[in-house]
Amino acid sequence: MRAYLASSIGVACTAALALPLAVYPGPAHARAERTAASSGSTQSLPLLPLVADGLDRGVATPGGDAPAPAPAPADRGVAASRVRPFSLVGVVWDQPSADLRGRVQVRTRAVSGEWSPWRELLPYGDEAPDPDSPELRGVRAHGGTAPLWVGDSDGVQARVRPEGAAVAGGGAGADAGAGGGAGADAGGGAGVDAGGGAAADAGGGAGVGAAAGASADGGPGAGARSAALPSGLRLELIDPGEAPAPPPPDRAVLRALLAHPAPSAGGAASGARPSWGSSRWSARPSPRPSRPSVKPSWPSRWSAKPSPRPSGSSARPLPYPSTHSTHSTHSTQPTPPPGAIAPPPSALVEEATKANAARYSAPRPSIVTRAGWGADEKIRETGHVYSKTVKVAFIHHTVTGNKYSCSQAPSVLRSIYRYHVKSLGWRDYGYNFTIDKCGKIYEGRSGGVAKAVRGAHTLGFNTNSMGVAVLGTFSAKKPPAKAVKAIAKLTAWKLGLFKRNPRGTTHLVSGGGNKYKKGANVKLHVIAGHRDGFATECPGKDLYKKLGSVRKTAARLQGR
């Protein structure tokens, strides 16, 4: 999600394996963490130095793209042609503060046997806990790329090229036949068979270079002049597992509620039958009294007891007797009755402000709970962390790709959740809410959807804010209208709980980032894009363009 990086690249390779990478012929070579089958698993493969000049550069991609580049001596990668099924990939490293100054590319093999084109994984440093938070400074925290949803897969290749790494020369080790399959190279480096399995080199080696800095001619490697890659680079393969079956309804509780409905406004003795409308557990209210009760206009603590309503009057009473004509245009406030204590002006303003804010609210939209999408509560940290309020809703895109169906959305969420907790070491799912392409809203980080739960979504601005992520990538693709409408519904409701105007602005204090230094008091839209608080491409230019209409719709839903 780092600024101005492309979200994917279309460098496809017709040979099933095009890199002389560290070879993992089976799952026994992968360090795997696995729990019960229903809760998913994580396979972790270390990214090792690549053999220089062993790539088949003679095979062009479909559509006339240029041949895939040869690896530089400093490149790291892995090829695993037989692993347990997975659906989401990402790359992580040891220190969360370390920058990945390089390019990460992966391609995966679907369980059907078809290899995907090469795609790029973007750095994830901008969507993280705040710099000084225990969540980011803990021993479990790691740096990582944004994850990518790839669907059911059982094979993978990955490579990382540092910034400034020079490509090795095209002489030694080049494939003998430019148009043929990728066989063993002339210099004895690790070859690749056409069927997708990693073939041994002429000397029987595993395909890992003896020295990452060695160049093609044996001299000092170009990798020495390139940016250093962070330590502990590894590829994470996430299996979301199966969603648990929903618990059966508690029939005993249901029978008790039916047998003893809550009393209605007219009292329990009314004998009314239960109503199954908006208040399904209460009895039908008794008929409205013919004589409405008198309500004083002034707050009760400032006014005297109102006089009784004249018995013969059928008109609605005025709040107080007025000394002005009913047609007067000079009176803007009702006159208090004799003996009433006049409230101070500051109290009136306070009361009016509270009443005004209270009426600007929106109905709660339908939200799929964590149990509904199958979150495994055993893998997250216990307890919750809260802010004092919610002043800003930051809008994101997950950059996990758009190739998912709405029925797969819960699996995508379980995968991201596992990646955030198990791979990156966060305490819980990072976003407070997530919305899929069909406009369905999902509860994210646990702690209560109506509360000010502190998430891990906008580095430096997680306090007093919430993160709403749309599932997908919208750098060059328009977000679905249903998803945009769901953002408006969700923000109108949640911001209304904290008396925020969706069309307004507010201030947050930065916790530190690449756009605002720590301690800066930053003016932000109440509904803001991630890029407003951090120098990033998120939430994608096409989704960012929609935020103006989101603010307008959310304000209308609040009644503004």
C-alpha positions in Angstrom: 0.0 0.0 0.0 3.1 2.3 -0.2 2.5 5.4 -2.3 2.4 5.3 -6.0 3.3 1.6 -6.4 1.4 -0.5 -8.9 -1.0 -3.0 -7.5 -0.1 -5.8 -9.9 2.0 -6.6 -12.9 1.1 -8.7 -15.9 4.3 -10.5 -16.5 3.1 -14.0 -17.1 5.4 -16.9 -17.9 4.4 -19.9 -20.0 6.9 -22.2 -18.4 5.3 -23.6 -15.3 8.4 -22.7 -13.2 10.5 -19.9 -14.4 12.8 -19.2 -11.4 15.7 -21.3 -10.0 14.5 -20.8 -6.5 14.8 -22.6 -3.3 12.8 -25.7 -3.9 10.2 -27.1 -1.5 9.0 -30.4 -3.0 6.5 -31.1 -0.2 5.0 -29.8 2.9 7.6 -31.5 5.1 10.0 -28.6 4.1 7.6 -25.9 5.3 7.5 -24.6 8.8 3.8 -24.9 9.4 1.5 -23.7 12.2 -1.8 -25.5 12.2 -4.7 -25.6 14.5 -8.0 -27.5 14.1 -9.1 -27.9 10.5 -12.0 -25.5 10.9 -9.8 -22.6 12.0 -7.3 -22.7 9.1 -3.5 -22.9 9.0 -0.3 -20.9 8.1 2.6 -22.3 6.2 5.8 -20.2 6.4 8.5 -20.6 3.7 11.9 -18.8 4.1 13.0 -16.7 1.1 16.6 -17.8 0.2 19.2 -16.3 -2.1 18.7 -17.1 -5.8 21.3 -18.5 -8.2 22.4 -15.7 -10.5 21.6 -16.0 -14.2 19.5 -19.1 -14.0 16.2 -17.7 -15.3 14.9 -18.7 -18.6 14.8 -15.3 -20.4 13.9 -16.7 -23.7 10.2 -17.4 -22.9 8.0 -14.4 -23.6 4.7 -13.9 -21.9 1.4 -14.1 -23.8 0.3 -10.9 -25.5 3.8 -9.8 -26.5 5.1 -8.8 -23.1 8.8 -8.8 -22.6 10.6 -11.9 -21.3 10.9 -12.3 -17.6 14.1 -10.7 -16.3 17.0 -12.7 -15.0 17.6 -12.7 -11.3 20.1 -10.3 -9.7 22.6 -11.8 -7.3 20.9 -10.2 -4.3 17.5 -11.6 -5.2 15.7 -13.9 -2.8 12.9 -16.3 -3.5 11.3 -19.7 -3.2 9.5 -22.2 -5.3 7.1 -24.7 -3.7 5.4 -26.9 -6.3 3.7 -29.1 -3.7 2.3 -27.5 -0.6 -0.9 -27.8 1.4 -3.8 -25.9 -0.2 -3.9 -22.2 0.7 -5.9 -19.1 -0.5 -3.9 -16.0 0.6 -0.2 -15.1 0.4 2.0 -12.4 1.9 5.6 -11.8 2.7 6.8 -10.9 6.2 10.1 -10.1 7.9 11.4 -9.8 11.5 11.4 -6.1 12.4 8.2 -4.1 11.9 10.2 -0.9 11.7 12.4 -2.2 8.8 11.4 -0.9 5.4 11.3 -3.3 2.5 13.1 -1.4 -0.2 12.5 -3.8 -3.0 9.9 -5.4 -5.2 8.0 -8.5 -4.2 6.4 -10.7 -6.9 4.4 -13.9 -6.6 2.5 -16.3 -8.8 0.4 -19.2 -7.7 -0.9 -22.5 -9.1 -4.6 -23.1 -8.7 -5.7 -26.6 -7.6 -6.8 -27.0 -11.2 -3.2 -26.8 -12.3 -3.2 -23.4 -14.0 -0.5 -20.9 -13.0 -1.4 -17.3 -12.5 0.5 -14.3 -13.9 3.1 -12.6 -11.8 1.6 -10.2 -9.3 3.1 -7.7 -7.0 2.7 -7.5 -3.2 2.8 -4.0 -1.8 4.3 -2.9 1.5 1.9 -2.7 4.4 3.6 -0.2 6.7 0.9 2.4 6.4 -1.9 0.1 7.7 -0.5 -0.9 11.1 -0.8 -0.1 14.8 0.6 3.3 15.9 4.4 3.5 16.3 4.4 3.7 20.1 1.7 1.2 20.8 2.5 -2.1 22.6 0.8 -3.8 19.6 3.6 -2.7 17.2 6.5 -2.8 19.8 5.7 -6.2 21.1 8.0 -9.2 20.5 5.4 -10.9 18.2 5.2 -7.9 15.8 6.6 -8.2 12.3 6.8 -6.2 9.1 5.0 -7.4 6.1 3.4 -6.8 2.7 -0.3 -6.4 2.1 -1.8 -9.9 1.6 -3.2 -11.1 -1.7 -6.2 -13.4 -2.1 -5.4 -16.0 -4.7 -8.2 -18.6 -4.2 -7.6 -22.3 -3.7 -4.0 -23.0 -4.7 -1.4 -25.6 -4.0 1.8 -24.3 -5.6 3.7 -21.0 -5.4 6.7 -19.0 -6.6 8.0 -15.8 -5.0 10.9 -13.5 -5.5 12.1 -10.3 -3.9 14.4 -7.9 -5.7 16.1 -5.1 -3.8 16.1 -1.5 -5.1 19.1 -0.8 -7.2 19.9 -4.5 -7.9 21.5 -4.9 -11.3 20.3 -7.8 -13.5 23.1 -10.3 -14.3 24.5 -10.5 -17.9 22.8 -12.6 -20.5 25.8 -14.7 -21.5 26.5 -17.6 -19.2 23.7 -19.8 -18.2 21.1 -18.6 -20.7 18.7 -21.1 -22.0 20.0 -22.7 -25.2 16.7 -22.6 -27.0 14.9 -19.3 -26.9 11.5 -20.7 -27.8 11.7 -24.0 -25.9 11.0 -25.2 -22.4 13.2 -24.1 -19.6 15.8 -26.9 -19.1 19.0 -27.1 -17.2 21.3 -24.2 -17.9 24.7 -24.6 -19.4 26.6 -23.5 -16.4 25.1 -26.2 -14.1 22.6 -23.9 -12.3 19.3 -25.1 -11.1 17.0 -25.8 -14.1 13.3 -25.9 -14.4 11.2 -28.6 -16.0 8.3 -27.7 -18.4 5.8 -29.4 -16.2 6.2 -27.2 -13.2 8.4 -29.3 -11.0 11.8 -28.0 -10.0 14.5 -30.1 -11.7 17.9 -30.6 -10.1 20.9 -28.9 -11.7 23.8 -30.8 -13.4 25.6 -31.2 -10.1 22.5 -32.3 -8.2 22.3 -29.1 -6.1 19.1 -27.7 -4.7 19.3 -24.6 -6.7 20.4 -22.1 -4.0 23.5 -20.0 -4.8 26.5 -20.5 -2.6 26.9 -16.8 -2.1 24.2 -14.2 -2.6 26.7 -11.6 -3.7 28.4 -13.6 -6.4 28.0 -12.2 -9.9 27.6 -14.1 -13.2 31.3 -13.9 -14.0 32.5 -14.7 -10.5 33.4 -11.1 -9.5 31.8 -8.9 -6.9 28.1 -9.0 -7.1 25.8 -6.2 -8.0 23.8 -7.0 -4.9 26.5 -5.3 -2.8 25.4 -1.9 -4.3 21.7 -2.6 -3.9 19.5 -1.8 -0.9 19.7 -4.3 1.9 16.6 -6.5 2.4 15.2 -6.9 5.9 16.2 -10.0 7.8 13.9 -13.0 8.2 12.1 -12.7 4.9 9.5 -15.5 4.5 6.5 -16.3 2.5 3.2 -16.9 4.4 0.6 -19.2 2.9 -2.8 -18.8 4.6 -5.6 -21.4 4.6 -8.8 -19.8 5.9 -10.3 -23.1 7.0 -14.0 -23.7 7.2 -16.5 -21.5 8.9 -18.0 -23.1 12.0 -21.6 -24.0 11.9 -23.9 -21.5 13.6 -25.2 -22.6 17.0 -28.8 -23.8 17.1 -31.3 -21.4 18.6 -31.9 -21.7 22.3 -35.5 -23.0 22.2 -35.9 -22.8 26.0 -35.2 -19.1 25.9 -37.5 -18.6 22.9 -40.3 -20.4 24.7 -39.8 -18.3 27.8 -40.0 -15.1 25.8 -43.2 -16.2 24.0 -44.8 -17.2 27.3 -43.8 -14.0 29.1 -43.7 -11.1 26.7 -42.6 -7.8 28.0 -45.4 -5.6 29.3 -46.6 -2.9 26.9 -46.9 0.8 27.6 -50.5 0.2 28.6 -49.5 -2.2 31.4 -49.3 -6.0 31.7 -53.0 -6.2 32.5 -54.1 -5.1 29.0 -54.3 -8.7 27.8 -53.0 -7.7 24.4 -51.4 -10.3 22.1 -47.7 -10.0 21.3 -46.9 -7.9 18.3 -44.2 -9.2 15.9 -43.4 -5.9 14.3 -40.4 -3.7 15.1 -40.7 -4.6 18.8 -41.3 -8.3 18.5 -41.1 -9.2 22.2 -43.5 -6.5 23.5 -47.3 -6.5 23.6 -49.2 -4.1 21.4 -49.4 -0.7 23.0 -52.7 0.4 24.4 -54.6 3.1 22.4 -53.2 6.6 22.6 -54.9 8.7 25.3 -57.4 11.1 24.0 -55.9 14.0 26.0 -52.2 14.4 25.4 -50.1 15.3 28.3 -48.7 18.8 28.7 -44.9 19.1 28.1 -43.2 22.3 29.3 -41.0 23.9 26.7 -38.2 24.8 29.1 -36.0 22.2 30.7 -37.7 21.0 33.9 -34.9 22.2 36.2 -35.3 25.8 35.0 -39.2 26.1 34.9 -41.9 26.2 37.5 -44.7 23.7 37.4 -46.9 24.3 34.4 -50.4 25.4 34.9 -53.1 22.8 34.1 -54.6 22.8 30.7 -58.1 24.4 30.5 -60.7 21.7 30.4 -62.7 23.2 27.6 -59.8 23.7 25.2 -59.4 21.3 22.3 -56.5 23.1 20.7 -52.9 22.2 21.5 -51.7 24.5 24.3 -49.0 27.0 23.9 -45.8 26.3 25.9 -46.3 29.4 28.0 -48.6 32.5 28.0 -47.2 35.1 25.6 -47.4 38.8 26.1 -47.0 39.3 22.3 -49.6 39.0 19.6 -49.7 35.6 17.9 -48.9 37.4 14.7 -45.9 39.2 16.1 -42.7 38.8 14.2 -40.5 40.1 17.0 -40.8 37.2 19.4 -38.4 34.3 18.7 -38.4 32.7 22.2 -41.4 31.7 24.3 -42.0 33.7 27.4 -41.5 31.8 30.7 -44.5 31.6 33.1 -44.6 33.8 36.2 -42.4 32.6 38.9 -40.1 30.6 36.5 -36.4 30.7 37.0 -34.8 32.0 33.9 -31.9 29.7 32.8 -28.6 31.3 32.0 -27.8 31.8 28.2 -24.9 29.3 28.4 -27.2 26.6 29.7 -29.6 27.2 26.9 -26.9 26.9 24.3 -25.7 23.7 25.9 -29.2 22.2 26.0 -29.9 23.2 22.5 -26.6 21.7 21.3 -27.2 18.4 23.0 -30.8 18.2 21.6 -29.6 19.2 18.1 -26.9 16.6 18.1 -29.1 13.9 19.5 -31.6 14.2 16.6 -28.9 13.7 14.0 -28.7 10.0 13.9 -29.1 7.2 11.5 -30.4 3.6 11.8 -28.0 0.9 12.4 -27.3 -1.1 9.2 -27.1 -4.9 9.1 -23.7 -6.1 10.3 -22.3 -9.6 10.1 -20.8 -10.4 13.4 -17.4 -12.0 13.9 -19.1 -15.3 14.7 -21.0 -14.9 11.4 -17.9 -14.8 9.3 -16.2 -17.5 11.4 -13.5 -15.6 13.4 -11.5 -17.9 15.6 -11.5 -16.0 18.9 -8.8 -18.3 20.4 -6.0 -16.8 18.2 -6.4 -13.2 19.1 -5.2 -11.5 22.3 -7.7 -11.3 25.2 -9.2 -8.0 26.2 -9.8 -4.9 24.2 -8.3 -1.4 23.8 -10.6 1.6 23.5 -10.4 5.3 22.5 -12.4 8.0 24.2 -14.5 8.7 21.1 -14.7 8.3 17.3 -13.9 11.5 15.5 -12.8 10.3 12.0 -13.8 7.3 9.9 -10.8 6.4 7.6 -11.7 4.6 4.4 -9.4 1.9 3.0 -9.2 -0.8 0.4 -7.6 -4.1 1.4 -5.5 -4.5 -1.8 -6.2 -8.2 -1.7 -7.5 -8.2 -5.3 -11.0 -8.2 -6.7 -11.1 -11.9 -7.8 -13.4 -13.1 -5.1 -17.1 -13.9 -5.0 -19.4 -12.5 -2.3 -19.9 -16.0 -0.9 -16.1 -16.2 -0.5 -15.9 -12.9 1.5 -16.0 -14.6 4.9 -13.1 -16.8 3.8 -11.1 -13.7 2.7 -11.8 -12.1 6.1 -10.7 -15.2 8.0 -7.5 -15.3 5.9 -6.7 -11.6 6.5 -7.5 -12.0 10.2 -5.1 -15.0 10.5 -2.4 -13.0 8.6 -2.8 -10.0 10.8 -2.6 -12.0 14.0 -0.3 -15.0 13.3 1.9 -13.5 10.6 2.2 -9.8 11.5 1.8 -10.4 15.3 -1.1 -7.9 15.8 -3.5 -8.4 18.7 -6.5 -8.8 16.5 -7.9 -8.0 13.0 -6.8 -4.6 12.0 -9.9 -2.9 10.6 -12.9 -2.0 12.6 -15.3 -2.9 9.8 -14.9 -4.5 6.3 -17.4 -4.2 3.4 -17.5 -6.7 0.5 -18.3 -5.9 -3.2 -22.0 -6.8 -2.6 -22.3 -4.1 0.1 -22.4 -6.5 3.1 -20.9 -5.1 6.3 -18.7 -7.2 8.6 -17.6 -6.6 12.1 -13.8 -6.4 12.2 -11.8 -5.9 15.4 -13.6 -7.2 18.4 -14.8 -5.1 21.3 -18.3 -4.0 20.3 -19.5 -2.5 17.0 -21.0 0.5 18.8 -17.9 1.3 20.9 -14.8 3.3 20.2 -12.5 0.2 19.6 -9.0 1.2 18.7 -7.9 -0.7 15.6 -4.7 -1.0 13.5 -5.5 0.6 10.2 -4.0 4.1 9.9 -0.5 4.4 11.2 -0.3 7.4 13.5 -4.1 8.0 13.6 -5.6 4.9 15.2 -6.6 6.8 18.4 -10.1 8.3 18.3 -10.8 7.0 14.8 -12.2 3.9 13.1 -11.1 2.1 10.0 -13.5 0.9 7.3 -12.0 -1.2 4.6 -13.6 -2.2 1.3 -12.6 -5.7 0.3 -10.7 -5.3 -3.0 -8.2 -3.1 -4.9 -9.5 0.2 -6.4 -6.4 1.8 -7.8 -7.6 1.2 -11.4 -11.1 -0.2 -10.8 -14.3 1.6 -9.7 -15.7 0.3 -6.5 -19.2 -1.3 -6.7 -22.1 1.0 -6.0 -23.4 -1.3 -3.3 -20.1 -1.0 -1.4 -20.1 2.8 -1.6 -23.7 2.9 -0.4 -22.8 0.6 2.5 -19.9 2.9 3.5 -22.4 5.8 3.8 -24.9 3.7 5.8 -22.2 2.5 8.2 -20.5 5.8 8.8 -23.8 7.7 9.2 -24.8 5.3 12.0 -21.5 5.0 13.8 -20.5 8.6 13.5 -24.0 9.6 14.7 -23.4 7.6 17.9 -20.5 10.0 18.6 -22.4 13.2 17.4 -20.2 13.7 14.3 -21.3 15.4 11.2 -20.2 13.3 8.1 -19.8 16.5 6.1 -17.7 18.2 8.8 -14.1 18.4 9.7 -12.2 17.8 12.9 -8.7 17.5 14.3 -6.6 14.5 15.3 -3.1 14.4 16.9 -0.6 12.4 14.8 1.2 9.5 16.5 3.9 9.8 13.8 4.1 8.8 10.2 5.5 9.8 6.8 3.1 12.7 6.2 2.7 14.3 9.7 5.3 14.2 12.5 4.4 13.0 15.9 2.3 15.5 17.9 1.0 17.4 14.9 -2.6 18.6 15.2 -4.0 17.6 11.9 -7.3 18.9 10.4 -9.2 16.0 8.7 -12.6 15.3 7.1 -14.8 13.4 9.5 -15.0 10.8 6.7 -11.4 10.7 5.3 -9.4 8.6 3.0 -6.4 6.8 4.3 -4.2 9.0 2.1 -5.4 12.1 4.0 -3.4 10.9 7.1 -0.5 9.0 5.4 1.4 9.4 2.1 -0.1 6.3 0.5 -2.2 5.4 -2.5 -4.9 3.9 -0.3 -7.9 3.7 -0.7 -7.2 3.8 -4.4 -7.9 6.7 -6.6 -11.3 5.4 -7.8 -12.6 4.8 -4.3 -11.2 8.1 -3.0 -13.2 9.9 -5.7 -16.4 8.6 -4.1 -15.8 10.0 -0.7 -17.6 13.3 -1.5 -20.8 11.5 -2.3 -20.4 9.2 0.7 -20.2 12.3 3.0 -23.3 13.8 1.4 -25.3 10.5 1.6 -24.2 9.9 5.2 -25.3 13.4 6.3 -28.7 12.9 4.6 -29.2 9.6 6.4 -28.5 11.4 9.7 -31.2 13.9 8.8 -28.9 16.9 8.1 
